[in-house]
Amino acid sequence: MKASIKKNIITIAILVVGLALFNILGNYFSIRLDLTQDKRFTLSKEAKEIIEPIDSPVIVDVFLKGNFPAEFKRLQKETEQLLEEFSAYNSNIKYKFINPTAKENEAFQAQFEKFGLTPAQVSVMENGKQSTEYIYPWALAHHDGKSVKIGLLRNQLGATSEERVNSSLQNLQYAFADGFKKLATEKTKKVAVLKGNGEFDDRYIADFFSTLREYYFIAPFTLDSVAANPEKTLKALNDFDLIVAAQPTEAFSDAEKYVLDQFVMAGGKSLWLMDATQMHLDTVSGNTFAFGKDLNLNDFFFKYGIRINPNLVKDVYSAPIVLASGDEREAQYNRYPWFFSPLSSSANNHPIVSNIEAVKFEYASAMDTLPNGIEKTVLLSTSPISKIVGLPYPIDFDVEIPDNLQVVNEGPNPNEYNGGEIPLAVLLEGNFSSVFKNRVKPIIWGNHLDDGKPSKMVVISDGDVIKNQMQGNRPLELGFDKTTNAFYGNKEFLLNTVNYLLDDSGLINIRTRQIAVPFLDQQKTAEQRTLWQMLNILLPLGLLLLFAILFAFYRKRKYTR
C-alpha cells in the first residue's frame, strides 16, 4: 500500500516538473501551426523576403473595428491572424485595430481625406433581409516618417458582398506585402516613358505611373535627339530597364526605330500599348469613321513575331456605354451594350493575368502571332462570341445601339459572331533578332547587335488600356469608369505586366495564391434558423437529462442489491 502511494507521488511530481519545464521552454521557443487546408496564414517565401530586412518599427493602423456587417468580421479576423504571422516573423511589425467612427478617433478621420480612404458601401444579406452598411476597409502603415495606405476590400465587377470578401481574403497577404515593400524596399529599376511621337498626355496616364513610381524610378524619354546624336540617345536609353509606349499617334522614323531595336537587342524590356486605328469625324454627315493608322512599326513587330491588324473587334461580352437622351435639364442617362469595348478575363494561369478582374478595352484591334523562335503567350483575348470588322468603318450610334440590343435580347448570330478568342495582348520572350539584320542601317553604330540578349516584351492592341478618366482636372484611378461606377482590372494587369517584365515576380507570386474560403448559404441559414437554434438549446439539455436518468438508474441498481 505504501509503495503504491509512493509511486503515485513520484508520478505526480514528474508531471508537475514536466509542466513547469514545458512552460519555461515555451517562453523561449514558440511553434506556430497553420492547420488550414490551403495554408493561407503561412507567409510565402516572397513575403518573408520583403519583411526580413526591416530593422525598425513598422506601425500598422487597421480600421476594421466597430459595428459592421457580420460577414466582414471574417475579414477582420483573418486580417488580425495574418498580421500576427507578420509580427511573429519580424517583431518590428506592430499593429492595432481602430474604430474610425468612435469620437475619440476623430484625429484619424482627418487622415482619411488626406490618403483617400473612402468608406465602402456594401449590401449584406442577414436573416433573409438585405441591408446597406458602410465600412472602412483600409489600413495605414507607417515607417521612418513614410506612410502608405493598404486596401483590404477589393473592388469586383458585379460581385456580391460574399464574393468581394472572398476575393479580398485571396488578396490579403499581397496587400500587406505590397505595402511593406513600398515602405522598406529601395528602388533600383528604371522605367522610361516614351515621348515625342504623339503619346498620351501626362494627365491621362498619371494614375498608373504615380502608382508605378512607388516601386521604380520613372522618367520621360524623347527620341527627338536621334537625328542629331543617335549614339548618345541610344546610350542614354540603355540606362533604363524598361520602356513604355502609351499609344503613340505619330510615325516613328527609321532612325528612331533602330534605336528602339538595339535597346531590345541589348536585353531591354518593353511595353507597347498601340492603336492600329484612328477616328475621323466627317463634318458633312456628322458620323465618325474608323481608319487604319500606320506608325511605321509593322516590320518592327513582324520581325519579333507579332502583327497588329488595322481592324476593329466587336465582342458580345463587353462593357456598357452610357448615353444621354432628352434636353439638357431633363436628360436621362441610360446604359447600352457597346461591343467595341471588350471585357477580357483570361482563363490561363500566367502570373500576369491570374486572379485579376476583367480588363476593359476600347476600339481594340485583332493581333496575330507569327512563327519564329520567340515564345509567345496570349495574355488577354476576346470572348468566343466576337467578330472582326474591316476598315474604314462608320461608328454610328443610331445603328450600333439597336443592333447590339437585338443581339443581347435575341442572341448572337453564330454565322456572324464566329471570330473566336481573338488575341488582344501578347507576351513575347526569348532572344530577339534585329529588325535591321541583313539590312542597311539608318545609323552608323559600332556596337550593332544582330542577335539579342534574352528579353521580354508585351504588346497590347489598344492604348486606352492605360488611360485613366478625368474628374475635372483630377485624374481618376485607372480602371474606374465614372459613367457606370464600375471598376475594371486594367491597373492590376499593367502593374503585373511591369513587375513580370522587370523580373520582379515576388509580388505576382503572392497575388496568384489561391485560398478556399467557405461561406454560409445565407438563404438556407435564414430558412433553417429556428431549427438550428432549437437543436443548439434542446440537444445539450436532452443529453444532460439522459445522463441524469442513466446515472439515477445506475445508482438505484447499485445500492438496491
Residue pairs with C-beta under 8 A, 6 or more apart in sequence:
30 88
32 85
32 88
34 40
34 41
34 42
36 515
37 516
38 514
38 515
38 516
40 78
40 169
40 173
40 513
40 515
41 78
41 81
41 82
41 85
42 85
43 85
43 86
43 89
43 173
44 173
44 177
44 509
44 510
44 513
46 177
46 505
46 506
46 507
46 509
46 510
47 86
47 173
47 176
47 177
47 510
48 89
49 506
50 177
50 180
50 181
50 184
50 185
50 506
51 86
51 89
51 90
51 93
51 177
51 180
51 184
52 89
52 90
53 184
53 185
54 90
54 92
54 93
54 143
54 180
54 184
55 92
56 92
56 143
56 144
57 92
57 94
57 143
58 92
58 93
58 94
58 141
58 142
58 143
58 180
58 183
58 184
59 94
59 95
59 96
59 141
59 142
59 143
60 83
60 93
60 94
60 95
60 96
60 139
60 140
60 141
60 142
60 150
60 176
61 95
61 96
61 98
61 108
61 139
61 140
61 141
61 142
62 79
62 80
62 83
62 95
62 96
62 97
62 98
62 139
62 152
63 97
63 98
63 99
63 100
63 108
63 117
63 136
63 137
63 138
63 139
63 140
64 72
64 75
64 76
64 79
64 97
64 135
64 136
64 137
64 139
64 152
65 76
65 97
65 98
65 99
65 100
66 99
66 100
66 101
66 102
66 135
68 133
68 135
69 122
69 124
69 126
69 131
69 133
69 135
69 161
70 124
70 126
71 124
71 161
71 162
71 165
71 519
72 122
72 124
72 135
72 137
72 161
72 165
74 165
74 169
74 517
75 137
75 152
75 153
75 165
75 168
75 169
75 172
76 97
78 169
78 172
79 139
79 152
79 172
80 95
80 97
82 172
82 173
82 176
83 93
83 95
83 176
86 93
86 176
86 180
87 93
87 94
87 95
93 180
98 105
98 108
99 105
100 108
100 109
100 112
100 136
111 117
111 140
112 118
112 136
112 138
115 138
115 140
115 147
115 149
116 149
117 136
117 138
117 140
117 149
119 134
119 135
119 136
120 134
120 135
120 136
120 137
120 153
121 132
121 133
121 134
122 132
122 133
122 134
122 135
122 161
122 164
123 130
123 131
123 132
123 160
123 161
124 130
124 131
124 132
124 133
124 161
125 161
125 522
125 523
126 522
127 525
127 526
127 529
128 522
128 523
128 526
128 527
135 153
137 151
137 152
137 153
137 168
138 149
138 150
138 151
138 152
139 149
139 150
139 152
139 176
139 179
140 147
140 148
140 149
140 150
141 147
141 148
141 150
141 176
141 179
141 180
141 183
143 183
143 184
144 183
146 183
148 179
148 182
148 183
148 214
149 179
150 175
150 176
150 178
150 179
151 175
152 168
152 172
152 175
153 164
153 165
153 168
154 164
154 167
154 168
154 171
155 164
155 357
155 487
156 163
156 164
156 167
156 357
156 487
157 357
157 358
157 486
157 487
157 488
159 167
162 519
162 522
165 517
165 519
166 517
166 519
169 515
169 517
170 355
170 513
170 514
170 515
170 517
171 355
171 511
173 510
173 513
174 507
174 510
174 511
174 513
177 506
177 507
177 510
178 507
181 215
181 507
182 214
182 215
187 215
187 216
187 217
189 215
189 216
189 217
189 241
189 242
189 502
189 504
190 216
190 217
190 218
190 219
190 239
190 240
190 241
190 242
191 212
191 216
191 217
191 218
191 219
191 240
191 241
191 242
191 243
191 244
191 498
192 219
192 220
192 221
192 237
192 240
192 242
192 243
192 244
193 199
193 205
193 209
193 218
193 219
193 220
193 221
193 243
193 244
193 246
194 221
194 222
194 223
194 243
194 244
194 245
194 246
194 248
195 220
195 221
195 222
196 222
196 223
196 224
197 223
197 245
197 248
197 249
197 250
197 251
197 252
197 256
197 295
198 248
198 249
198 250
199 245
199 246
199 247
199 248
199 249
200 246
200 247
200 463
200 466
200 467
203 470
203 473
203 475
204 467
204 468
204 470
204 475
205 246
205 466
205 467
205 468
206 468
206 475
207 468
207 475
207 476
207 477
207 478
207 491
208 466
208 468
208 478
208 491
208 494
208 495
209 218
211 478
211 491
211 495
212 218
212 495
212 498
215 499
215 504
216 241
216 242
216 498
216 502
219 240
221 236
221 237
221 240
221 243
223 233
223 252
223 256
223 259
223 260
225 232
225 233
226 233
226 253
226 255
226 256
226 259
226 443
227 253
227 255
230 255
230 258
230 259
230 443
230 445
231 443
231 445
233 259
234 259
234 262
234 263
234 445
237 243
237 259
237 260
237 263
237 268
238 263
238 266
238 268
240 268
241 268
241 269
241 502
242 268
242 269
242 270
242 271
242 498
242 501
242 502
243 260
243 263
243 268
243 269
243 270
243 271
244 270
244 271
244 273
244 498
245 270
245 271
245 272
245 273
245 274
246 273
246 463
246 466
246 467
247 273
247 274
247 275
247 463
247 464
247 466
247 467
248 274
248 295
249 275
249 278
249 293
249 295
250 295
251 294
251 295
251 296
252 260
252 295
252 296
252 297
252 300
253 296
253 442
254 296
254 442
255 442
255 443
257 296
257 297
257 300
257 435
257 442
258 435
258 436
258 441
258 442
258 443
258 445
259 443
260 270
260 300
261 300
261 434
261 435
261 436
262 434
262 445
262 447
262 448
262 449
263 270
264 270
264 304
264 432
264 452
264 455
264 457
265 432
265 434
265 449
265 450
265 451
265 452
265 453
266 449
266 452
266 453
267 452
267 453
267 454
267 455
268 455
269 455
269 456
269 457
269 501
269 502
270 457
270 458
270 501
271 457
271 458
271 460
271 494
271 497
271 498
271 501
272 301
272 457
272 458
272 459
272 460
273 460
273 462
273 463
273 465
273 466
274 295
274 297
274 308
274 459
274 460
274 461
274 462
274 463
275 293
275 363
275 365
275 461
275 462
275 463
275 464
276 292
276 293
276 308
276 309
276 310
276 311
276 365
276 461
277 290
277 291
277 292
277 293
277 310
277 311
277 312
277 363
277 365
277 391
278 290
278 291
278 292
278 293
279 288
279 289
279 290
279 291
279 363
279 395
280 288
280 289
280 290
280 291
281 287
281 288
281 289
282 288
282 289
287 394
287 395
287 396
288 394
288 395
288 396
289 392
289 393
289 394
289 395
290 312
290 363
290 391
290 392
290 393
290 394
290 395
291 391
291 392
292 310
292 311
292 391
292 392
293 310
298 307
299 435
300 435
301 307
301 308
301 459
302 370
303 432
303 433
303 434
303 435
304 372
304 374
304 428
304 432
304 435
304 457
305 369
305 370
305 371
305 372
305 374
305 376
305 428
306 367
306 368
306 369
306 370
306 376
306 426
306 428
306 459
307 367
307 368
307 370
308 365
308 367
308 459
308 461
309 365
309 366
309 367
309 368
309 388
310 365
310 391
311 365
311 366
311 388
311 389
311 390
311 391
312 340
312 363
312 364
312 365
312 388
312 389
312 391
312 393
313 342
313 364
313 365
313 366
313 382
313 386
313 387
313 388
313 389
313 419
313 422
313 424
314 339
314 340
314 342
314 386
314 387
314 388
314 389
314 417
315 339
315 342
315 343
315 382
315 383
315 385
315 386
316 337
316 339
316 383
316 385
316 386
316 407
316 408
316 412
316 417
317 342
317 343
317 382
317 383
317 385
317 386
318 337
318 338
318 339
318 340
318 341
318 342
318 343
319 338
319 341
319 342
319 343
319 360
319 481
319 484
319 486
319 488
320 335
320 336
320 337
320 338
320 341
320 484
321 335
321 336
321 337
321 338
321 341
321 483
322 333
322 334
322 335
322 336
322 483
322 484
323 333
323 334
323 336
323 397
323 401
324 331
324 332
324 333
325 331
325 332
325 334
326 332
333 483
335 484
336 401
336 404
336 405
337 401
337 404
337 405
337 407
337 408
338 400
338 401
338 404
339 400
339 404
339 407
340 362
340 363
340 395
340 400
341 360
341 361
341 362
342 360
342 361
342 364
342 382
342 383
342 386
342 424
343 358
343 359
343 360
343 361
343 488
344 358
344 359
344 361
344 380
344 381
344 382
344 383
344 424
344 425
345 356
345 357
345 358
345 359
345 489
346 353
346 378
346 379
346 380
346 381
348 354
348 377
348 378
348 379
349 512
350 377
350 379
350 427
351 496
351 500
351 505
351 508
351 509
351 511
351 512
352 379
352 427
352 458
352 493
352 496
352 497
352 500
352 508
353 379
353 380
353 493
353 496
354 511
354 512
355 511
355 512
355 514
356 489
356 492
356 493
356 496
357 479
357 487
357 488
357 489
357 492
358 488
358 489
359 380
359 425
359 465
359 488
359 489
359 490
359 493
360 465
360 479
360 481
360 488
360 490
361 424
361 462
361 464
361 465
362 462
362 464
363 462
363 464
364 424
364 461
364 462
365 461
365 462
366 388
366 419
366 422
366 423
366 424
366 461
367 422
367 423
367 424
367 425
367 426
367 459
367 461
368 423
369 376
369 378
369 423
369 426
372 433
373 430
373 431
373 433
374 428
374 429
374 430
374 431
374 432
375 428
375 429
375 430
376 426
376 427
376 428
376 429
377 426
377 427
377 429
378 421
378 423
378 425
378 426
379 425
379 426
379 427
379 458
379 493
379 497
380 423
380 424
380 425
380 460
380 493
381 421
381 422
381 423
381 424
381 425
382 419
382 421
382 422
382 424
383 421
384 420
384 421
385 412
385 417
386 417
386 419
386 420
386 421
386 422
387 416
387 417
387 418
387 419
388 419
388 422
407 413
407 417
423 461
424 460
424 461
424 462
425 458
425 459
425 460
425 461
425 465
426 458
426 459
427 456
427 457
427 458
427 500
428 456
428 457
428 458
428 459
429 454
429 455
429 456
429 457
430 454
430 455
431 451
431 452
431 453
431 454
431 455
432 452
432 455
432 457
433 450
433 451
433 452
434 448
434 449
434 450
434 451
434 452
436 442
436 448
437 450
437 451
438 450
441 448
456 500
456 501
457 501
458 497
458 501
465 490
465 493
465 494
466 478
466 490
466 494
467 478
468 475
468 476
468 477
468 478
468 480
469 475
469 476
469 480
469 481
469 482
470 476
471 482
476 482
477 487
477 491
478 490
478 491
478 494
479 487
479 488
479 489
479 490
479 491
479 492
480 486
480 487
480 488
481 487
481 488
492 511
496 508
496 511
498 504
499 505
499 507
499 508
500 508
